[in-house]
């Protein structure tokens, strides 16, 4: 390391340490959000400039003279050499779904400090490492999926278990993400039209920069940006039009069907035609908006209103969600820190599109840093609003009541003073009938973003910024559906290749159609049933979302670790081994706690037993309207308990096989 690099490292370390000290040691004094921004940029620069370089060039000996799978297996469909910035856009857009937007907002219940520390340290030491290392391993293995890699490194049994875990969890994740998209677009013609227009715009971009003017990325980018902004403007006119407004006003079941059709075609069509250019276009909107928020934070420096730690960080019984800081904070914030879904993209579409080996740093490590930055901005938006407003938006009606008077009185009794008039004023300014109990995290993020932007532009534009943020969230999440479905197709082909070698051929159109159709039918079924039945479909499995995602990350890091051990990189195995160990302990603990916890608000089995007794004594809670519904909720709890135990058991099997393999390698080398 040169003296210049050492001085830069020292300067960034001092700056970051000072910012963290301000955030951690302030006791009652006002703290500006700019200190979170400074700490974030400092640690990101250290991680990207130094740690990613160490992993790439020391641990994996990256060399641009090695041909990538995109060149070796070029087929014009999946294996396509892609400009590094276009691929960065595709990767970033694909991994950035609902998680980095919603998780940090919900985690703000604990205070601003726990979430900030986990997002930054988790991302730089675990999330970025997983994305970049899995991407590199897949690239070195010809673009193979995580399941195929597991089969080669862990053997047939370990590989089969990993494939089953991956595919089943992916179906759950895609259905959950689809439900979030539907909630954002339902009955909203402005948002629906604008999101729909990204499809033809992206296809025109793809045709232009791959066939009309190959490599003309900048020109295509300018066209896409201008067309996107025009579509955003026209979207408002469409919403106001009597006829067109009705055409683009879709119900939740209609949106579910439309989403399934889109996911199918995005999986089957050549990657250059729709997937890559649409993700590149979406990245402009995503990163552009996040950078605007960062600039607004730097200029306005909004005060952090939420305390560093709330009482719920110590009791574990908050109104937004129930559970102790450990292990549930690390489950609530997954995307933005570390997410198993990313490993599927890093071993799915992205390794098949790398033009040079050195691009793994920008695409893998840099893409994850981008998502982590989104999470930090979401956290700032949540903690810079009045805590009373935050809890009014995110707490269910069963906790705060149904009127602003009841909500203000209840929330103020928790120590977060708020008035009914202020709650009514915010609702009026964003042109919504109410802001009470808009749970899920997305509405709170939109209001938080709007309040930050309004500090620069004035409160007259508060409603515009709020609705723009809702649109931003919908576009943000949708891009994970298309890539996730394509990755699901790859994984299903891997599973079925044991039956027939035909399924190994990615160029076979009929195989692509069949496996894409099965994958869409899988997540589409849970999604559709979930939107027509409040106690069925994906809503049954919703509580497993965070745990299953982090178990997937554990599996990916374990597979990456055993690859390094098997390939003579034992001394570098700690790079993935330590994050794998932490996630295994945390997530397996969370899974078991969710099953066996004695509190009915947390434990699946305890809640089922409570409802059984309530049926017998005829004392059903107000949230369960009938005995029939109670029986369905009991069944759902048993399903969730069974699935949680199953996933934990399967991941423990993978870990056990990996440890045995490590023991064998170490014994041979010793």
N, C-alpha and C positions, 0 to 999 in steps of 0.2 A: 504493500500500500504506500503510495507516494505521500510526501508531506502535505501536498494540497488536499488529498483525500482525507488525511488525518485531521487537518484543520477544519474542513467542512464537517466531518463527523463530530468533532468537539463542539463546534458552534451550534449545530443542530441539537446535539445532546443537551447543552446548557439551556438553549431556548426552550426545548420541550420540557426539561425538568422544571424550569421556572414556571411555565404555564401550568403544569400538573400541580406544582406546589400552591399556586394561587387557587386552583380549583379545589384542592383537598384540604387546605389549611384555613380557608376563610371561615370565620365563625360569626355569622350574623351580618357581615358586611355585604353590600351589593356586589355581585360578580357579573361581569359582562360576558356574553356568549362568545366574544372574540377570543377569549382564552381557550375555549374548547377548540376553536378553529385553528389557533396557533399550535396547540398541542397535537392536533390531528395532522396538520401538514408537516410538522417536524418529524413525527414518528413514521409517516408514510415515506418521506424522502430518505430517511435512514434505511427503512426496510427495502425500498426499491433499489436504491443506489448500491447498497452494500450486501444485504442478506440475499436478495435475489441473484446478485452476481456470484456470490459464493456458491449458492446451490447450483446455478447453471454451469459455471465454468470449473468449479472445484469438484463438486459431487458427481456431476453428470458429463463433464468435459464436452460441452456443446461445441459443435464444429459445423460451420456453414458449408463445408465441402461434402458433408453427408447428405445424400438426396432424401427428401422427405416423402412420406407416403403419397402426397398429392402429385408428385412427379413420377414416382415409381409405379403407381397404380391409377394414373389419370383415366377417368371414364366419362367426364363431362356431366356426371350426375351427382355423385357424392364426393369423389376425389377430384378436387379442383384447386390448383394453386391460386391463392387469393392475396391481394394487397394487404399488408399487415394492418393498416388502419381500418380497412373494411372488415377484416377478420376480428380485430379488436372490437369493432362495433357489434358484429354478430355475437361474439362471445359475451360481451358485457350485457347486451340486450337479452340474451338467452338466460343468463344466470340471475338477472335482476328482476325478480318477480314481486310478489306481495310482501315477502319477508322483510327486506330492508326498509320498507315503508311502514309496515304495521307493527312489527316486533318491537322496535325501539320506542314507539309511542306507548304501547302497552306496558313496557318495562319501566317507563318514567314513573309509574306508581311507586317504585322503590326509591326514587330520588334521581338526581342527574349523575351522580358519581359512579354507582355500580355499572350502569349501562355504558357510560363513556369508557371506563377502563376495559370492560369486556369487549366492546366493539374494536377498540384500537389494538389491544394486546392480542385478542383472539384472531383478528384479521392478519396482523403482521407475522405472527408466529404459527398460526394454524390454518386459517382459511386460504390465504394466498399460497401457502406451502402446499396444501392439498391440491389446489387448482393447477399450479405450475408443475408439480411433481407428477401428478396423474397424466397431465397433458404431455409431458416429456416422455414418460414411460409408454403411453399409447403411441406416440409418434415413433419411438424406437421399435415398437412391435408392429409397425405397419398400419396404425390407426385402429387397432383392436379395441373392443369395448372392455369395460372394467370386468365384466363377467368372464370374458375370454382370458384376460390377463390373470384373473384369480384361478381359472382352471389350469393354466400353465404353471403358475407359481405355487398353488396349494394342492394340486392334484384334482382328479375328477370329482371326488366327493365334496371337497372344499369349494371347487368351482361351481358345482351344481347348486349347493346351498347359497352361495353368493348370488348366482343368477336369479334364483327364486326370491331371495330377499330384495334384490334390486328391482326386479320387475313388479312385484306386488306393491312395494313402497312407491314406485313411480306412478302406478295407477292411482293411488291415494293422493299423492302430491298434485298430479295434474287435475284431478277432480276438485280438490280444494282450491287451486288457483283459478280454475274455471268458474267456480262459485263466486269468488271475489270479483272477477271480471263482470259477471252477470249482475251482481249487486251494484256495481258502479255504473253500468250502462242501462239497466232496466228503466223503461219509461223516460229515457233521456235522448230525444232525437238529435240534439246538438252533438253529444258525445258519440252516439252510434254512427252518425254520418261521418264525422271526422275520422273515427277509427276505421270505418269501412274504406275510406278514400286512401288510406295508407297502402292498401293492397294493389290497386292499379298503378299508383305512383311508384311503388317499389318494383313492380314488373317492368315498367318503362325504364327505370334506372338500370335494372339488370340487363335488359336487352341492349341498352346503349353502351354500358361499360364492358360488356363481354363480347358483343358481336358488331355493333355499329362502329364504336371507337374503343377498341380493347385497351384497357388500362387508363381510360379517361375518368379517373375517380373524382377529381375535383369538379369537373363540369357536371357530372352526374349528381354530385353532392349539392351543388348550387341549385340545380333544377329541383331536386327533392325537397330542399329546404323551402324554396319559394312556393312550390306546389303545396307543401304541408301547411304553411302559414295561410295560403289562400283558402285551403279546405277548412281550416279552423274558423276563418272569417265567414265563409259560406255556410258552415254548419249552424251558426246562429241564425242566419236568414232562413235556412231550411226548417229549423225548429219553430220559427215564427210563421211559416207558410201553412195555410190551412190544409192543403192536400199533402204536400211533401212531409210536413210534420207528422202526419198520421202514418205515412209509409215507414218512417224511420223510428216511430215509437213502438218498440217491441217489448213484449212481455217476457218474463223470465223463462218460461218454456220455449218460446220462439228463439230467444238468444241462445239457449242451450243447444238447440238443433243447429243454429247457424254456426256456433262455435265448433261443433262436431264436424260439420262439412268443411269448414276452414282448416281445422287440424288435419283432416284426411288429405286434402289437396296439398297442403304445405309439406306433408310428409312424403308424398309421391312425386311431386314436381321436382325438376332439377334444382339443386341447391342455389345455383347462380341466378335463377329466374325470379324467385320470390323470397326465399328464406334469408339469404345474405343481404340483399339490398334493403329489404324491409327492416331487418334488424339494425343495419347501418343508419337508416333513416330514423328509426325509433331512438337510437343512441343520441342523435342530435337533439331530439326533444328532451330526452332524459337528462343527459349531461348538461345540456344548455340550461335547462330549468334549475338543476342543482347548482350550477355555477352562478346563476343569477341570485339564488338564495344566499350562497356564500358571499357574494359581493354585497348584497343587502345587509348581511350580518356584519361584514367588515365595516360598512359605512355607518349603519344605525347602531351597531353594538347593543342589541336588546339585552335587557337585564334578565338573568336567569331567576325566575320567580320560584321554581320548585327548590326545596332544600336539597342539600347534598344527599342526605338519607332521610326518608320519611319514616314514620313509625311502622309502616308495613314492611320495611326491610328487616325489622327485628321480630315482628309478630307473625308475618306470613299470611295475615288475613285481611287483605285489602279488598275494596269494593269492586275493583276492575277484574282481578283474578286472584285465586287462592293458591298459596304455596310458598314455601320458604325460599329465601334468596338463593341458597344452595339446596337443590340443584336446578330450581326452576327458572332462575334468571337466564341461565345458559341454554335453556330450551326455548324460552320466550324469544330471545334474540338469537336466531340461528343465522339466516342470511344477513350479511353485514359483518359477521364475525367468522363463522364457519358453517357451511351447509353441505350436506351430502349430495343434494341435487346437482351441485356444481361438478362433482366428480363424473356424473353421467354426461355432461356437456364436454368436459375435458377429455373424455374417452369416447365421445360420440361424433359430433359433427366437426368440432374445431381441429382435432389432430389430422383429419383428412383434408384440411384446407390450408395447412401451414406451408408457406412458400420456402422458408428457411428455418433451420433449427434455432437460430438466435431469437426468432420471433416469440419463443415461448415465454420470455420475460415480459414483454409488452402484453401479450394476449392473456397468459395465465396469471402472473403476479399482478400486472397492471390492471387487468380486467376486474380482479377481485378487490383491489384497492379502490377502484371506481365505485363498486357496489358498497364497500364499507363507508365511503364518503357520503353516499346516499343515506345510509343508516345514521350517520352522525348528524346530517342536516335534518333528518326526521326527528331525531332526539332533541335537537336545538329547538325545532318548531314546537315540540310538546312541552319542554321545560321552560320556555320563555313566555308562555301564556300564563294567566293567573291560575294557580293550582285549583281554585274553586271552579273555574271554567273547565279545566281539564277533567275534573272528576264529574262534573255535570254532564259532559259529553260522553264519557267512557263508562260510567256506572250504569248498571241496569236499573229499570224502574223499581224492581223489588228492593233495591238498596236505598234509592233516593226519593221515591214517589213519582207521581205523574204530573204534578204542577210545579211551576217555577218557585212558588212559595214553599212547598214541601221540600223541594230540592235544595233551595238556598238555606233553609233552616237545618236540614240534615247535614249538608256538607260543612256548614259553618261550625256545627257541633264537633266535627272531626278536627277542627283547628285551621280550616282553610276558608276564611271569611269570603262570602260572596253575597250579592243582593239579587232579589228577583228582577229588579229593574235592569241590572247589567246583563243578565241572561236574556231578557227580552230584547234588549238593545242589540246584542250581537246577532240574534236570530233575525231581527229586522234588517240589519245592515248587510247580511249575506243573502237576504231575500229567501229565507227558509221559514216555514211555519214554527218550527221549534228546533232547538239543538239538544234537548234533553235525551239522554240514553241513546245516542247515535253510536252504539257500541261497534267494536271491531277494529278501531284504530284509524281507518281511512278518513272518516269525517273529521276527526280531531286533527289529523295531519293537514288536511285541506284548510281548516280554519287557522291552524298555527302558521302555515305558509302564507295565507292571505294576510294575517296580522303583521308578519315580518315585511312583506312587500308594501303593505299600507303605510309603514313607517317612512318609506321613501316616496311613494306616490300620493299619499293622502288617503283617508278613509272613504272618500267618494268612490274609489275603485275597489273597495273591499269585496263586493259581490262578484265583480269580474274576476278577481284573483282567486276567489273561492271556487268558482265554477271552472276556471282554468285548471286549478289544482286537481279537481275531480277528474277532468279529462286526462290530465297528465298521469294520474294513477291508473286509469283504465288502459291507456296505451302501454304504460310501464309493465303491467302484469301480463297483457295479452301475448307479448313476444316470447314468454316462456312456454306457452301452450304449443306453438308450432314446432319449436326445436325439441321440446320434451316428447312430443308424439313421434318425431323422426327418430330420436334416440330410443324410444320404446320399440320402434320397429327393428332397430339394430339388435336390441337385447332379445326380442322374441325370435329373430332369425338365429341368434346364437343358441337359444334354448332348443329350437326345432332342428338345428343342424345335426343333433344326435340321432334324429329319426331319418333324415334324408340330407345328403350333401347338397341338394339343390338349394336349400335355404341359405347356404354360404355365399351364393351369388347375388351381390348387391345390384347387379345390372339387370337381373331378371324382373321385368315389369310386373308379371303376375304374382311373383313372390312378394314384391314390394306392396302391391295392392292388397294382397291377402293379409300380410302381417300388419300393415297400416290399419286396415279395416278392423282387425281383431283388437288392436291397441286402442283405437278410437272407441270401439264398442265397449271396452272395459271401463275406461274412465268416463265415457259418455253416459253409460248406464247409471253409475253412482251419481253423476252430476244431475241428470234429468230427474231421477227419482228424488234427489235432494231438493230440487226447486219446486216440485209439486207436492212434496210431503215433508212437513217440518220435523218429522221424527224418523225419516228414512233416508236411504241413499247415503251420500257423502256426509250428511249431518250426523249419521250414526258413528262414523269413523273420525269425525273432526277432532276429538280430543287426542287422537293418536298422531296428528300431523307433526307437531314439534318433536316428539320422541322418535318417531320413525325416521324423520329427516336426519336427526343427529346420530341415530344408530347406523344409518347409511354412511355418514361421514366417518364414523368409527371404522366401519368395514373398509372403506376406501383407503384410509390411512394405514390400516393393518396390512392390506394387500400391497400398498406402496412400500411399506417397511420390509415385508418378506421378499419383495422384488430386489431391494437393495442388498439384502442379506445373501440372496441366491446369486447375485451378480457381482460378488466381490467388493461390495461397498459397505461392509459391516461397520466400519468406523464412522460412516455417515448415517447410519440407521436411526440415530437419535433425532435427526431432522424431522422425520415423520413419526418415529416411535413415541416421543414424549407427548406430542399432541394426541396421538391415538390413545395413550394411557389415560390422559386427563378426560378425554371424551368418553372413553369406556366407563370409567368410574362414575362420572357425572350422569351419563345418559342411562346406564343400567340402573343406577340408584333411582333416577326419576321414574323409570318404567315400573320398578317394583313398588315405589311409594304410591304411584297412581293406582296400582292394583290393590294394595293391602292397607293403605292409610286408614286409621280409625275414624277420621272425620268424613262425614258424608259429602262435604263440599269438595273433597279431593279424591278419596278412594272409590274406585268403581264398585268393588264388592260391598263396601259399607253403604253406599247409596242404594244399591239394589236391595240390601237387607232392610234398610230404612223404609223404602217404598212398600216392600212386602208387608211390614208391620203396619204401615199407614193404611193399606188396603183393608187389613183385618180389623183395625180399630176405627175405620171410616174417618180418618183425619188426614186426608191428602193435602199437601201444601197448595197454596194458591196458584203456583206455577204449573201444576199438573191438573188439568181441568176435568179428567174423568178416570175411571178405573181402567178403561181400555188403553188410554194413553200411558197410565202408570205401568201396565204390563209391557208396553212397547219400550218404555224407558228402561225398565228392569232388564229386558232382553238386550237392549243396546249396551248396557253396562257389562253384562256377561260377555258379549261379543268383544268389547274393548279390552276387558281383562284377559280374555283368551288370546287376542291378537298381540297384546303387549307382552305376555309371557312367551308366546311363540317367537316374536321377533327377538326378544332378549336371549332366548335359548339358542336360536340360530346364530346370532352374532357371537355368543359365547363359544359355540362350536367352531366358528371361523377363527376366533382368537386362540382356542386350544390347538387347532391344527397348525396355525402359524407359529405358536410357541414351540411345538414339536419340531417343525422344520428348522427353526432357529437353533434349537438344541442340537439337531443332527449336523448342521453346517458348522457350528462352533466346535463340536466334538471332532469332526473331520479335520478342521483347520488346526486344532490344538494337538 
